């Protein structure tokens, strides 16, 4: 059964039959298209090809086309929070997190003795390869996130995580003595055979890998 409900239209009352038919036809075609929103505007779900446009829409100033996909999505996701909190500790942390770094930010009043007013120490750790290009990108992002009066000291360290495993192996050794059969009053002659068995014991020492 055909739905007879009139479709909403922006056509004027004096539109022709052809215009009304085209309006209905295009409307039917558009109804078949799945709306891309809100996935298109979601940094974690939008297509990779759309990420640069979404970054531009959110005002991302520092952008690398060669960056990994995960970094691009994280950069876009943190763009608005960083801009809203510019000049704060959170903005500095987000600037580093966008490059997949783990930041530790300390203000001048948190050090012993206290440092110069409005100075911040930014220590970032990474498990990924680090280069001069990434270091320059980090400086640009931190410069955009900090206040004009803030002075930053930045250091980056490489970190690794894992579990220690200790393994050991041992072989048990046994000693067996075989005596000839001796019966009183019985004499025998023939070839003599000798048999021996040997179990070896090995010791393995495992040292942790040095830095």
PyMOL commands that set and color helices and strands:
alter all, ss='L'
color gray80, all
select helices_A, chain A and resi 17-31+39-41+48-57+69-84+89-97+108-110+132-145
alter helices_A, ss='H'
color red, helices_A
select strands_A, chain A and resi 102-107+119-126+151-158
alter strands_A, ss='S'
color yellow, strands_A
deselect
rebuild
show_as cartoon
